[in-house]
Amino acid sequence: MLRIGWKNYCKVVTLLSRSYTGLPACLSSIKMRVTVITFNVLLLCASSLGITSFLNTNDQSRLKDVLISGLNSDDAGPLDYAIRGLVLLDADISNKDNLCKKLNAKLESQNTETLFHVGKASSVLSCSLQLSSTQKEKLEATITASSGVSELFFATGALSSFGVSLDAPKVLKALNAALKKDDSISNLGYAFQIASILDGDVSSIFGRIEDAVVQADQVDGKMLQFEGGLSVTALVISGAYRLANTVVQAPSISKEQANKFAEYFVSRKSVQTVKGIYYLLEVTSVLSDNAFHIPVAITLASKAAVSKSEPKFQVRVSNILGKSLGSLNVIADSATRTIDDAVVLSQKQLTPKDGMFELDLMSSNPGKGVYRVALSASAVDESRLVGNVGALVEVKVLTKIAIEETEIGTADSDQSTAAKLKKITYPQKLDGSLEADSHQKLILKFLLRDTLTKELVTVHQAFIRLTHRESQQEIFFVAEPDVNDAYKFDLDLATKAKDFLYLSGHYSMDLIVGDAVIENPSVWQVAELKLSFAAPSAGQPKTSKASEMYRVKPEIKHMFREPEKRPPGIVSNTFTLLVILPLVIFIVMVSRLGINFSSLSFSLSALGFHLSIGGIFVLFVSFWLCLNMFQTLKWLAILALPAFVSGNYMLTQIAAKRKNTTKQN
């Protein structure tokens, strides 16, 4: 089986499209179909690089508020992230002296990570803080082959923040040794960050960028992220681009991958933690200003709708921080109607206006509907832009409709006579009241015409609402178009009487017309009606289903089954005597035979056995009176053990006593 990559597939389709440009006129229909299919595939190829959003002013203001709250933290980590995050937002930081004092108090710590955060925060605030000789020696001692990558990251970051020069060969040796022990994705991100601040040959670390990127997980075919979420992904990507800037060589990240990473970052702009916000701002700042890839966000800057009165829409072309990319040439590659893939324009240039780009879509005379507009942006001598080709925005083309040739009337249900219809003109109401009974049907006909194209149109919503004047009960029906797009509403009063709850009287009739792509949705009171339903309405209360549903219901009273009648007393007494009779017979027989108490022993085993047997008899009586089966079995298991043990000892003693008596005799 032949397998080709997605990029190669796009190239093949491009070549095919070019090969069909010389077809003869007799094959023009085939040429058109191939062109449309080719265009759609090329559009899909191009649109795979579009970014759908960016960090706008509202987003940055919300992130700023969270960062400002982080300035109140007493922990070095959140305080550092808050300070550096506000610097990335170009926000003013008040009370710098108090923040420096707070950082100075944390400087007494011997923890490497704490010193890292203190150093980073103090460097951006320009605080005059210095490491003690002991702290400096401890940080330098951490840079060994036995340390982990994260320890090396915090140690080197702390030393560089306090202005201490790093021994690059020593750091690289320790870093490579640490990566051999653990080269997880987070450790690779730390390694890129460390190598980016080192002098000398760091190619051994730069070569690991490709190893890191291939570990990214794809989400919905649109985004890339690493296991660990926002902070790990931002750590790796910002470190990779910083390292690439250091070695002055493009990282092993394709334009498509860069764009998918950028799409992931802007999708996480709702992050709420100070640390997450810092990492988001750091990586978006790196992606907005580097020598290799600048992701472009092409988004709507105006209403997503155009009409004859407002024929233009605007788009914003910016980096993912919402900043301008300078002078650009923005082209509308195509505008395609979603419902039928009809293309209404191609290669039309947008006009710059107030930092935005504007397109007059109505100049192409598009029909109503939702259109996908493919946009591309380019700049002279600028090859860093990614996601700038085939970005899609959806725009609605709105139109006004006119309600024409409206007729209303009645006809016999059996169609024995022709319908009697009266013409009315929107927005006027029918003069007088239209009467109809259960032997007739109500008819309403109308047309909907596009005021621009003068063509008949259909809409998503065309309802007839009938409202009872007294009870305000409403009932809705759908008006359906026929094959010629002419609407007709036909209501047989006899068959629909149940829907009206047989409620006769005066009704108002309204025509409701609406659609997502019309400018003038309408609610038109067409006529006043007097409807008379069949006889069942006489016995029906004039209330709606809703009022019946919420009416107070009668109280539910539970009836318990009465106990069965007891039998006569003589029957109960006779049965009791019959139950006791076997016990009486047993006592009489034992008394006649005589009871031998000579073998009765008062030893501990004998007493235990008889008490256990007695307890079992009491348990059986209790089971008959109050206990259930499970309770009885539980107590029986408890009593059975001493009964068995003591009975065994008692029988052994009786047997031994009889054996001794036999020997003596």
N, C-alpha and C positions, 0 to 999 in steps of 0.2 A: 504494500500500500504506500502511495506517495504521501509524504508528510512535508508540509512547508510551514514556516513560522507565520505569525500574524502580519509582521511587517512585510515579509516576502509576498504574502497573499495580496496585500494592498498594492504592491508594486506590479504584480501580475495583472490585477484588475485595471490599473492605470494603463499598462501597455495594450490591453484588450480594447480599452476605450479609444485609444489612439488609432488602432488598426481598423476600427469601424467608421472612421471619418470619411473614407473614400468610397462608400457603397453607392451604387447607382440609384437613380430615382425610383426605379421599380421596386426597390427593397427599402423604401423610406419608412414603412411601418415597422419593419424589423429593426431598422436603425434606431427609431424612436424608442422602442421597448428596451433595446440593449443600452441605450444612453441613460434611460431612467434608472434601470437596475444598477448600472455602473456608477451613476451619481450617488445612489443611496449607499452603496458599499463604500465608496470613497468618503462619503460624509461620515459613515460609521467609523472608518479608520481614523479620520481626522478628529472626530469628536471624542475619541478616547482620551484626549489630552486636555479636556476642559476642566477648569476649576469653577465651582458653583458659588463660592462665597469668599469673603475676606473679613478681616477684623475691622469692622467699621467703627465710627466714632462712639456709638452707644456701647459696643462691645468693650472698647478700650476704657471707656469711663467706668463701666461696671468692674472691670479687672482692676482698675486703679483704686476703687473704693475698697476692694478686698485687700490689696497690698497695703493701703494706708492703715487698715486695722491690724495688719501684721507688725507694724512698727511698735505696737504696745507689748509685743511678746518679750518675755524674759529669757527665752532660749536663743542661743546664737544662730541656729539654723534658720528658723522662720524669720528672724530679724535680718539676717543676711539676704535671704531670698526676697524679702519685701523691699529692702534698700536697692538692690541691683535691679529688681523688676521695675521700680519707679524710675530709675535712671534710663532703662530701656524705653520707657514711655515718654521720656523727656519731661517728666513731671517735677515740679519744685518740691524739695524735701525741707520741711521746716524743722527747727530745733536740732540742727546738725550737731551743735555742741553737746546737747543732752545725749544724743545717740552715740557720739564719740565716748562720752563718759561711761555709758552703758557697755560699750564694746571694751573699754579699758578694764572694766571690772571683770569681764570674761577672759581677759588676756592672762589672768593668773592661772588659768587651767593648764593642765599638762596633757589634755586629750588632743590628739592629732586633728580630729574632725572639727573640734571647737576652734582650734587655732586657725584652721583653714577658713572657716566662716568669718572669724574675726578679721583675718587678713584681707579677705575679699571685700568685705563691707567697708573696712577702714580705708582701703585703697581708693574706692570710688567716692568716699566722703572726704578724702584728703586729711584723715586724722593723723596726728603725729604720734603713732604707736610703733613701738619697736619690740622685737623679741629679746628675751634675756639670753645670755650665753648658754644657760642650761637648756632652755627650750630649743634654741638653735641646734645644739649638739644632739638633742633627742630626735629632732626631725631629720637631721642628716643621718643619724644612726638607723632610722627606719628604712632608708634607701638601701636595702640589701636584697639578695636573691631569696631570702626566706620570707620576705613580706608578701602580702597579697597585693593584687593590682589596686584595689580600692585604697589600701593604706598608702601605696605609692602615690596615688592621685591626690589624696589629702595632704600628704607630706610635701610633695613638689609644689602643689598649689599654694600652700601656706608659705613656703620659703620664697617663691617668686613674688607673692603679694607683698611681702615685707622687704622686697628688694634684694634678696640674697641670690647670688648667681648659682646656677645649677651645674653640676659636673655631668655634662651630657653623656659621655661614654658610660659612666657609672650608672646613671639612671636607665639608659637603654639596656645595659647588661642585666640589671635587676628586673626591668620590665619584661624582657624576653624570657627570663627564667620563670617569672610569675605566670606568664601566659602559657608556658608549657604545662604548668600544673593545673591551670583553670582558664580556659579561653571562652567562657560563657559570653553571651551577647553583651551583657552589662559591662563585663571586664574589657571587652573590645572597645566599648564606648569610652571607658576611662582611659584606655591605652591611647586612643586617638587624641583625647584631650591633652594627655601628658606630652605626647610627641609633638603636638602643635606648638608648644612653648620651648622646645629644645632646639639648639643649634647643631649643625652637623648632619650626618647622613642618617635619616630616619626611614629609609626605604623599606626596612624590614617590617615596620609597623604600617606604613602606607600600603604595602601589598596586602594587608589583611582586610582592607575596606571591602574588597570583592567578596571575601569569605563572610563578612558580616551581612552584606546586602542580600545575599542569596538566602539568608535565614528569615527574611521578612515574610509575614503572612499577608495574603491578599484578602481584602474584605469587599464583597459584592463586586469584584472586578474593577473597583474604582479607587480603592485606597490600599496603602501598604503600611504595616505596623509591625513592631517586634513584640515578642512575648515580654510582658512587663508593663505594657501600656505607654502612656504619654511620656513619662519621665525617661524611661529607657530609650524609647524611639528618638526623642529629642536629643538625648545625650550622644547617641551614636551618629545621627545625621549631622548635628552641629559640629561634633568632633571631626567627622570625615571631611567636611568642607573647610574647617579651620586648618586641618592637616594638609589638605590639598593646596590651600593658599600658602602654607609654609614651604612646601616643596615645589610650588609653582607648576603644578601638574594636575590635570583634570582627574577627579576621583572616578572610580569604577562604578558610576551611577549613571544610567541612561536618562535621557530627557523624560521618557515615559515614567520611569521609576521616580524621578525627582518630582514630577507632577502628582503622582499618586501619594507620595509622602506628604506633599503640601496639602493635598485634599484631606488627608487624615488630620493634619494639624488644625486646619480651619474648622474641621468638624468637631474638634474638642474645645472650641472657644467658650463653652459653657462651664469649664472647669472652675471649681470653687475653692481649692486649696492654694495657699500662698506658694508652696513649692511647685505645684503643677502650673500655676500661672507664670512663674519665673521661667520654667523650662519651655513653656509655650512661646513666651515673648523672645526668649533667647534664640530658639531655632527659627522662628519666623523672621527675626532680624538678620540672621545669617543667610537664610534663603532669599531675603530681599536685597542683600548687598554682598555679592561674592563675584568672583571672576569667571564662574563657569555656568551656573544655571540660575535664572530668575523666573520663577513661576509667575504666570500672568493670570489675573482674575478678570474675566469679561462678564459683567453683570448688568442687569437692568438698573437704570438710575431714574426712571420715570414710571408712570403707570404702565402696566402690561396690556394696554389696550389702545387702539387707534380707531379713528372714525373720520367721517368727512369733515367734521368741525375741528377735530384734533388729529391731523394726519400723521404726526411725527412721534417717534419715541426716541429715548436717549439711553445710551449705555455708558458705563464707566469702565475704563481700562486702567488697571492699577496692579501693583504687586499685592501680596497677601496681607500687607499691613495697611492697604488702602492708599498708598502714596503713588503719586504720578510717576510714569515711566518716561516722561519727556515727550518729545515730538514723535508722533506715531502716525502711521497710515492704516486706517481701519476700513476693511472691505466687507460688505455683506456678500458672502459666497453664494447664498441661495436663501429663498424663503419658500418653505414647503408646507402646504396645508396638511394637517395631520389626518383628516378624515379620508382623503383620497390620494395623497402624495402628489398633488398638483403643484408644480413649481411656477411661481409668479415673477421671480426676478433672479438675476444672476450677475455676480461681479459688479455690485453697485457700491460706490464709495460713500462713506459716512462723512458728514460735515462736522468739524470741531466747533464746539460752542461751550463757553464757560467751563472748560476743563472736561467736558463730556463730549460724546460723539452722537450725532443726530442723524436719523434716517427717515425720509418721507416714504413710508410704505404704501400709502394710498395712491401715490403717483403711478404705481404699477396696476391700478384698478383690480385689486384682489377682491374675491367674493368673501362673504362673511365666513368666519370660522377661526380656528386656532392654528397658528402658523409657527413652525420651527424655523428660526432665522439662524443660519450658520455664519459666524463672524470670525474674521482673521485680522490680526494686528501685526504690523511689522515696523521696523525702524531701520534707518540707514546705518550701515556698519555696526549692527547689533545682532550677534548670533547667540547671545545668552538666553533669550526669551524662550520659555517652554510653556505649552498650554495655550499658545497664542493662535493656533490654527484650528478652525472647526468648532469653536466654542458655540454652544447652542443656547439661545434664549427663546422663550415662548411668548408670543404676542397674539392677542385677540384682535381680530378685525371686526368692529361693531358696525351695525347698520340699523336703519330705522325701517319699520314695517308699517304698512297701511292695511287696515281692515276694510275690505271692499265687498260689494255685492252681497250684503247681509240680508237674509230673508228669514222670517219667522212666521209660524202658523200652526194649524192643526190639520189632521186627517183622520178618517175612520180607521180603526185598527184592522178591520177586515179588507181595507183598501177598496171598498165598494164605490167610493167617490174620490175625485181628485183632491189633492191637498190644497188648502186655502192659505196662501202665503202672502205676507205683506213685506214690502221692502222698507228698510230703515238705514239711515246713514250714521256712521260713527261720528261724533259721540252722542248723538241724539237717542232718546228713549222712545219706544213705541207709544203712540197716543192711545189713551184708554187702557183697559185691562183685557187681556186675552184669556178666554174661558175654555176649559177642557174638562171632560169627565172620563170615567173609566172605560168608555167605549171608544175613546179617541187616543191618538198619540200626538206628542208635541214634537215639532220639527224646527231646527235651526240650521241654516246654511250660511257659510261665509268663506271668503278667500283672504289669504295673507300674502301681501306682495312686497317685495324688496323695493324701497323707494329709489335706490341707486341703479340697480340692474333691471328693474321693472319685471322681474321674474317672480313666479309664484314660489313660495318657500313654505317649509314646515318648521315647527318649533318643538322644543322638548316638552313644553307645558301649554296645553290648551284645555282648560277646564270650564265646565258649566256649574255654577253654584246656585242652588235654589234655597232661599231662606224664608221660613215661615214667619209671617209678620208678628203674630202674637207670642209664640213660644221661642222665637229666634232659633229654632232648630234648623241646622244647615245640612245639606246633603250635596255631595259632589259627584259629577260624572265627567268622563273623559271624552272630548271631541276628537274623532279620528279622521285623518285625511284619506281620500280614496287614491286610486292610481294616478289621477290627474292632479294631485295635491290640493283638491278642493275639500274643505272640512264640512262634515254633516253630523248633526246631533239628532238622534231619533229616540224619543222616550215614549214607550208604551205604558200608559198609566195603569192599565189592568195588571200587567206582570210586575211592575215596580211598586205597586201599592204597599207591599210589605216593608220595603225600604223606607217609605214615608210614614210607617206606623199607622197607615190608613188615616192620616191627619189631613183632613180637607181644610180649605181656607185660602187666604190670600198669600201668595209667594212673590218675592222679588227674584228676578233672573239676572245673573251677572255672568259675563264672559271674561275669563282670566287668561291672558296670553303672556308668556314669559319664556326667556331663553338666555343662555349665558353670553350670546353674541348679538343681542339686540339692545339698542339704546333706550327704547321706549316701551318697556313692559306696560301692559294695560290691564285695568280692571274697569269694565264697561257694564253699566246697568242697562241691559237690553230692553227689558219689559217688566210689567207687573202682570202676574198670572192669578187666575182664580181656578183652583183645581178641586175637583169633586171626585172622591174615591168611592168604592163600593160599600155595601151595607156594613161590613165588619167594623168600619170606623165609628159606628154609633156606639158600640160597646167598648171601644178602646179609650182609655183616658188620654187626654191631649198633653202628653208629656213625652219627652225625648228618652232615648235609651240611656243617656247619661244620667238623667234625673231618676230614672228607675233604678239604675245601678247603685246610686249613692243614697237612696231613700232608707230611712231607719227600718231595719228588719225586726220581725217579732222575736222576742226573747226565746232562746232555746232552753228548754227544761228537760233535764235528764230523768228518765223513768227507769228505776232499778227493778229487777225481777222480784216479785213477791215470793217469800219462802213457801215451799210446798206444805200442805196441810199434814200435821203430825198424825200418826196412827193412834187408835184408841189406847187407853192406859192398860187394858187387860192384855193386849197384844205385846206391848213393850215389856210388861212384867213377866209374861210367859217366856219371851225370848231371853230375858235376863236369867230366869231360873234354869232354862235349858243350857245356857253358857256356864253357869256355876255348878250344875249337876255333876260333870266329870270330876271336878275337884272334891266334891262331897263324897263321891263314890271312892275316890283314891284315899281320902282320910279314913273312911270306914274300913276299907280293906286293910290298910296298914295297921289300924288299931286291933283288928281281929287277928292278924298274923303276928303282931308284936314287933317292937322296934328294938334292935340290938345296939345299945350305946357303948358296948364294951370295947369296941375297936376305935371309938372316938378319941382322938388325941388333941391335946391343947398346945401342940408345938407351934412354932412360928409359921412353918410351911402350911400346916392345917388351917390355922386362922387366916392366913393370906389367901389360901385357895377358896375357903368358904366366903370370905368377904368379897373376893373377885367375882365368884359366881352370883352372889347376891347383888353386886353392882351391875352385872350384866342383865339380871332379871329386872332391876329398876330401870335400866336403860331401855329395855324393850317396852316397859310400861310408858316411859317418857316418850318414846317414838310414837306410840299409839295416841298419846295425849297432845304433844306439842312439838316434838322435834321433827325435822325432815330427814330424808335418807342420808344426805351428805353429813349432817351433824352426827347422826347415829353411827355411821361408819367410822367417823373420826374418833369418837369416844370408845367405840368397840375395839378399835386397834390399840388404844391406850390400856383398856382393861384386859385384853386378851393376853398380853405379854406376861403380867404378873400371875394371871390364872394358869397359864401353861407352865411357868417355872415352878410356882408353888405346888401345883398339882403333881408335877413330876416328882418333886421331893417327897410329897406326902405319900404317894403310891409306893415309892421306893422304901420308905420307912415301914409301911404296912406289910410289904412283901418280906422285908428282913425280919420283922417281928413274928410273922407266921412261920418262917423258916426256923427260927430259934425255938418256937413252941413245938414244932414237929420233932426236932432233935431231942428235946427234953422228954417228950412222950415216948 
